[in-house]
Amino acid sequence: MKTTETIYPQFRIGNGYDVHRLAPRLPLWICGIKLPHEKGCVAHSDGDTPLHALCDAILGALALGDIGKHFPDSSNEYSGIDSKILLKKVNILALEQGWVVGNCDITIALQRPKIAPYIQEMRSTIAGILNIDLNSVSVKATTTEKLGFVGREEGIESWATVLMIR
């Protein structure tokens, strides 16, 4: 049966990925929390890879491009910017289009430092930015068993999956 009305889905799924090189004497921001460590991310912004991946997941779910499209690293406006601000702007963009985050799941690959002691604070920070329940935010960490650039402590990578609800 053909209809002239377009039926829009009431939910969408998005995924995001981000990676940054680590270097000495830079701050290490992970999920909006500054962690004590001798290395931090080399980046145009604060280099918060999990929040960047989450931004990409939300934007991807809504077919709005990626974080680089909205916050280009060629713009001085975003130099050193706090990624919590970027996530807030992405969330506002989603809300303006009638979408809210149903839940998000973030995985962080980092050899050191161990982030388990900070996960609850990270979840709470993200939930606050997105204005969603704490139980809708998952943050997990893994090492790469000393394999690859993450295992050699040269970088950090993060993946995020998000369910958007209309």
Buried (B, 14 or more C-beta within 10 A) or exposed (E): EEEEEEEEEEEBEBBBBBBBBBBEEBBBBBBBBEBEBEBBBEBBBBBBBBBBBBBBBBBBBBEBEBBBEBBEEEEEEBEEBBBBBBBBBBBEBBEEEEBBBBBBBBBBBBBEBEBEEBBEBBBBBBBBBBEBEEEBBBBEBEEBEEEEBBBEBEBBBBBBBBBBEE
